[in-house]
Amino acid sequence: MGVKIIFSDIDGTFLNSKKKVTDLTVKAIHSLLEKNLKFVLVSARMPEAIYPILDTINLPRIPIISYSGALVLNEYEKILYDKKISAENSKNILTEVFNRWEDISVGYYSGRKWYVQKIDHRIEYEMNSTKVRAEIENFSNLIEKNILPNKIFIRCEPPTCKEMDFVLNEKFKNLNIVRSAPHLLEIMDKTVTKAEGIKILLDYYGITKDEAAAFGDNYNDIEMLKYIPRSVAMANAPDGVKKYARFITDSNDDSGIYTYLKKIEII
């Protein structure tokens, strides 16, 4: 069965280690679109941190799966799915986080807005990296106004992140808590995964998972790689991720997306 849609993670997959898209990867995506195949970026990022990447390589608007599956938009930026963390869960986990750990940076992402309670060096770095400006708001006030988060995102030192991952997963069984990098922790509703976001888009377009391919490189890509039969891990992925993929391609620095698509003669 031919491939009609390609899903790709962004950081470590679509972008190289310098946070750029290689020339060959750009060539591959333009070739896909010229053949009327669908290409979808699937990321923990918010929409405003995804669309500028498309603009830099002259790509039109494409479907995106944001917040690791909590927010799904089609190519016209129409919302197809929007899953928030409940007010109760948001209050409880934020209380736990702020009472238990110091030297952490917490982001509160709701729809197409990024809120923080203060701007520190980690938030400053993220703003410079993504070109998105965070807004300063009290999280409790947001919850009171029913402006609930699609995702709570914590940046901290790797040992702290590892500890938080273990402690919070033990205590909050009704949330999806996963490290997307050694220093990054994502918190979403329990139902949210990249695989669930993919199902939303497949249903919307009337395409089966057997007509799809998926590229990923990190632990928050595992559900996606397990769900799509034609799953491809980048060479730079940890072994714990590679074992869930059917195929291994070149690294993100070596245009692994282009390599695989060329190999199967899609481009």
RODO-2510 file (C-alpha; in nm, 4 decimals, decimal comma):
residues 267
     n   res          X          Y          Z
     1     m     0,0000     0,0000     0,0000
     2     g     0,1445     0,3364    -0,1020
     3     v     0,2359     0,6123     0,1424
     4     k    -0,0040     0,9078     0,1338
     5     i     0,0983     1,0965     0,4478
     6     i     0,4269     1,1459     0,6341
     7     f     0,4499     1,2481     0,9998
     8     s     0,7697     1,3902     1,1438
     9     d     0,8875     1,5016     1,4822
    10     i     1,0719     1,8364     1,4745
    11     d     1,3626     1,8638     1,7184
    12     g     1,6235     1,5963     1,6558
    13     t     1,4389     1,4746     1,3453
    14     f     1,3244     1,7461     1,1047
    15     l     1,5775     1,9938     1,2453
    16     n     1,9479     1,9170     1,2656
    17     s     2,1625     1,9744     1,5748
    18     k     2,1987     2,3423     1,4788
    19     k     1,8182     2,3813     1,4759
    20     k     1,8193     2,4167     1,0970
    21     v     1,6535     2,2173     0,8175
    22     t     1,9152     2,0644     0,5866
    23     d     1,8976     2,1408     0,2150
    24     l     1,8205     1,7776     0,1341
    25     t     1,5367     1,7656     0,3876
    26     v     1,3902     2,0831     0,2337
    27     k     1,4196     1,9228    -0,1098
    28     a     1,2417     1,6103     0,0164
    29     i     0,9461     1,7981     0,1648
    30     h     0,8953     2,0184    -0,1403
    31     s     0,9019     1,7049    -0,3553
    32     l     0,6344     1,5400    -0,1371
    33     l     0,4048     1,8396    -0,1611
    34     e     0,4526     1,8653    -0,5366
    35     k     0,3224     1,5072    -0,5579
    36     n     0,0182     1,6022    -0,3455
    37     l     0,1370     1,3872    -0,0565
    38     k     0,0690     1,5205     0,2910
    39     f     0,3468     1,6154     0,5302
    40     v     0,2702     1,6783     0,8972
    41     l     0,4958     1,8115     1,1718
    42     v     0,4328     1,6474     1,5097
    43     s     0,5871     1,8229     1,8057
    44     a     0,5792     1,9185     2,1706
    45     r     0,6109     2,2772     2,0428
    46     m     0,3266     2,5283     2,0318
    47     p     0,1947     2,6339     1,6874
    48     e     0,3754     2,9695     1,7053
    49     a     0,7053     2,7823     1,7413
    50     i     0,6264     2,5579     1,4407
    51     y     0,4976     2,7932     1,1719
    52     p     0,8146     3,0086     1,1598
    53     i     1,0125     2,6967     1,0646
    54     l     0,7884     2,6525     0,7606
    55     d     0,8342     3,0181     0,6661
    56     t     1,2147     2,9929     0,6715
    57     i     1,2110     2,7195     0,4068
    58     n     0,9240     2,8611     0,2004
    59     l     0,6746     2,5900     0,2831
    60     p     0,3015     2,6623     0,2754
    61     r     0,0862     2,5973     0,5798
    62     i     0,0620     2,2246     0,6467
    63     p    -0,1270     2,0251     0,9106
    64     i     0,0430     2,0236     1,2500
    65     i     0,0123     1,8216     1,5692
    66     s     0,1137     2,0460     1,8560
    67     y     0,1758     1,9868     2,2273
    68     s     0,2521     1,6202     2,1530
    69     g    -0,1071     1,5616     2,0397
    70     a    -0,3094     1,7970     2,2602
    71     l    -0,3765     2,0466     1,9795
    72     v    -0,4293     1,9438     1,6154
    73     l    -0,4708     2,1936     1,3304
    74     n    -0,5288     2,1378     0,9601
    75     e    -0,3524     2,3247     0,6809
    76     y    -0,5939     2,6167     0,7178
    77     e    -0,5091     2,6489     1,0903
    78     k    -0,8545     2,5190     1,1817
    79     i    -0,8573     2,3417     1,5186
    80     l    -0,9516     1,9747     1,4816
    81     y    -0,8738     1,8737     1,8412
    82     d    -0,8020     2,0709     2,1572
    83     k    -0,7435     1,8785     2,4817
    84     k    -0,6760     2,0692     2,8016
    85     i    -0,5615     1,9548     3,1464
    86     s    -0,8537     1,9886     3,3907
    87     a    -0,8577     2,2738     3,6417
    88     e    -0,8235     2,0324     3,9335
    89     n    -0,5294     1,8467     3,7817
    90     s    -0,3618     2,1728     3,6829
    91     k    -0,3898     2,3110     4,0368
    92     n    -0,2699     1,9908     4,2014
    93     i     0,0359     1,9294     3,9900
    94     l     0,1489     2,2929     3,9863
    95     t     0,1197     2,3025     4,3674
    96     e     0,3284     1,9842     4,3922
    97     v     0,5920     2,1126     4,1519
    98     f     0,6403     2,4533     4,3123
    99     n     0,6357     2,3178     4,6688
   100     r     0,8834     2,0395     4,6039
   101     w     1,1466     2,1719     4,3637
   102     e     1,3494     2,4870     4,3161
   103     d     1,5610     2,6058     4,0234
   104     i     1,3012     2,5035     3,7686
   105     s     1,1380     2,6981     3,4850
   106     v     0,7690     2,6314     3,4248
   107     g     0,5764     2,7147     3,1080
   108     y     0,1962     2,7101     3,0838
   109     y     0,0787     2,6592     2,7260
   110     s    -0,2850     2,7224     2,6370
   111     g    -0,3935     2,7215     2,2740
   112     r    -0,1591     2,9577     2,0931
   113     k    -0,0382     3,1375     2,4078
   114     w     0,2682     3,0741     2,6254
   115     y     0,2502     3,1967     2,9843
   116     v     0,5205     3,2109     3,2522
   117     q     0,5218     3,3541     3,6034
   118     k     0,8691     3,4959     3,5568
   119     i     1,1324     3,5198     3,2854
   120     d     1,4599     3,3527     3,3814
   121     h     1,7637     3,2443     3,1800
   122     r     1,5956     2,9244     3,0568
   123     i     1,2832     3,1064     2,9412
   124     e     1,4980     3,3737     2,7781
   125     y     1,6899     3,1039     2,5901
   126     e     1,3668     2,9392     2,4765
   127     m     1,2244     3,2694     2,3546
   128     n     1,5400     3,3398     2,1554
   129     s     1,5404     2,9875     2,0141
   130     t     1,1731     2,9711     1,9112
   131     k     1,1191     3,3439     1,8378
   132     v     0,8047     3,3280     2,0542
   133     r     0,7496     3,5743     2,3377
   134     a     0,6120     3,4434     2,6679
   135     e     0,3490     3,6421     2,8553
   136     i     0,3795     3,6915     3,2315
   137     e     0,0677     3,5736     3,4170
   138     n    -0,0125     3,4119     3,7497
   139     f    -0,1036     3,0485     3,6790
   140     s    -0,3692     3,0407     3,9525
   141     n    -0,5395     3,3399     3,7931
   142     l    -0,5418     3,1668     3,4553
   143     i    -0,7057     2,8593     3,6062
   144     e    -0,9658     3,0760     3,7790
   145     k    -1,0473     3,2339     3,4422
   146     n    -1,0797     2,8825     3,2897
   147     i    -0,7791     2,9442     3,0645
   148     l    -0,6546     2,5894     3,1047
   149     p    -0,3280     2,4441     2,9727
   150     n    -0,2858     2,2027     2,6865
   151     k     0,0580     2,1427     2,8323
   152     i     0,2705     2,2308     3,1328
   153     f     0,6370     2,2290     3,0356
   154     i     0,9217     2,2208     3,2863
   155     r     1,2857     2,3021     3,2118
   156     c     1,5452     2,2080     3,4723
   157     e     1,8755     2,0302     3,5259
   158     p     1,8784     1,6642     3,4087
   159     p     1,9032     1,5056     3,7595
   160     t     1,6069     1,7145     3,8760
   161     c     1,4131     1,6285     3,5624
   162     k     1,4745     1,2586     3,6157
   163     e     1,3554     1,2835     3,9757
   164     m     1,0467     1,4816     3,8783
   165     d     0,9615     1,2281     3,6098
   166     f     0,9649     0,9443     3,8636
   167     v     0,7910     1,1276     4,1497
   168     l     0,5157     1,2889     3,9438
   169     n     0,4385     0,9729     3,7470
   170     e     0,3987     0,7857     4,0753
   171     k     0,1638     1,0472     4,2201
   172     f    -0,0367     1,1637     3,9164
   173     k    -0,1585     0,8551     3,7366
   174     n    -0,4265     1,0578     3,5561
   175     l    -0,1720     1,2678     3,3647
   176     n     0,0687     1,1933     3,0820
   177     i     0,4124     1,2944     3,2109
   178     v     0,7152     1,2310     2,9899
   179     r     1,0685     1,3574     2,9409
   180     s     1,1206     1,4822     2,5857
   181     a     1,4905     1,5512     2,6576
   182     p     1,7147     1,5013     2,9626
   183     h     1,6285     1,8544     3,0820
   184     l     1,2667     1,8815     2,9644
   185     l     0,9487     1,7435     3,1189
   186     e     0,6083     1,7593     2,9481
   187     i     0,2771     1,7249     3,1317
   188     m    -0,0504     1,6728     2,9435
   189     d    -0,3861     1,5051     2,9944
   190     k    -0,3570     1,1262     3,0238
   191     t    -0,5209     1,0735     2,6843
   192     v    -0,2657     1,2865     2,4986
   193     t     0,0036     1,1214     2,2873
   194     k     0,1457     1,1874     1,9439
   195     a    -0,0282     0,8677     1,8306
   196     e    -0,3688     1,0021     1,9369
   197     g    -0,3031     1,3254     1,7475
   198     i    -0,2126     1,1230     1,4409
   199     k    -0,5380     0,9259     1,4661
   200     i    -0,7324     1,2544     1,4594
   201     l    -0,5657     1,3605     1,1336
   202     l    -0,5885     1,0179     0,9701
   203     d    -0,9623     1,0102     1,0393
   204     y    -1,0003     1,3671     0,9134
   205     y    -0,8326     1,2885     0,5808
   206     g    -0,9694     0,9357     0,5441
   207     i    -0,6224     0,7791     0,5358
   208     t    -0,5252     0,4572     0,7129
   209     k    -0,2151     0,4108     0,9276
   210     d    -0,0904     0,1587     0,6690
   211     e    -0,0716     0,4494     0,4233
   212     a     0,1475     0,6542     0,6573
   213     a     0,5125     0,6855     0,7570
   214     a     0,6434     0,8402     1,0786
   215     f     0,9869     0,9738     1,1757
   216     g     1,1058     1,0299     1,5335
   217     d     1,4095     1,0398     1,7577
   218     n     1,3097     1,0660     2,1244
   219     y     1,1081     0,9060     2,4012
   220     n     0,7961     1,1148     2,3423
   221     d     0,7927     0,9698     1,9877
   222     i     0,7591     0,6087     2,1045
   223     e     0,3767     0,5934     2,0941
   224     m     0,3842     0,7350     1,7404
   225     l     0,6482     0,4854     1,6290
   226     k     0,4532     0,1985     1,7839
   227     y     0,1283     0,3065     1,6168
   228     i     0,2474     0,3609     1,2579
   229     p     0,3654     0,0361     1,0922
   230     r     0,6123     0,2212     0,8662
   231     s     0,7969     0,3785     1,1592
   232     v     1,1441     0,5255     1,1157
   233     a     1,3900     0,6220     1,3893
   234     m     1,6786     0,8571     1,3268
   235     a     2,0342     0,7305     1,3754
   236     n     2,0749     0,9855     1,6556
   237     a     1,7862     0,8334     1,8531
   238     p     1,8634     0,6466     2,1786
   239     d     1,8569     0,2688     2,1571
   240     g     1,5499     0,2734     2,3828
   241     v     1,3652     0,4559     2,1047
   242     k     1,5144     0,2711     1,8080
   243     k     1,3787    -0,0609     1,9308
   244     y     1,0227     0,0610     1,8660
   245     a     1,0897     0,1576     1,5034
   246     r     1,0704    -0,0747     1,2063
   247     f     1,3427     0,1112     1,0174
   248     i     1,6514     0,3162     1,1060
   249     t     1,7643     0,6003     0,8813
   250     d     2,0547     0,8461     0,8849
   251     s     2,0836     1,1083     1,1581
   252     n     1,9089     1,4450     1,1574
   253     d     2,2442     1,6054     1,0668
   254     d     2,2730     1,3699     0,7683
   255     s     1,9230     1,4379     0,6280
   256     g     1,7750     1,1093     0,7473
   257     i     1,4240     1,1960     0,6268
   258     y     1,5530     1,2503     0,2729
   259     t     1,7610     0,9298     0,2898
   260     y     1,4641     0,7114     0,3798
   261     l     1,2140     0,8704     0,1409
   262     k     1,4669     0,8383    -0,1411
   263     k     1,5301     0,4751    -0,0490
   264     i     1,1627     0,3810    -0,0758
   265     e     1,1340     0,5875    -0,3953
   266     i     0,8701     0,8315    -0,2752
   267     i     1,0926     1,1164    -0,3914
***
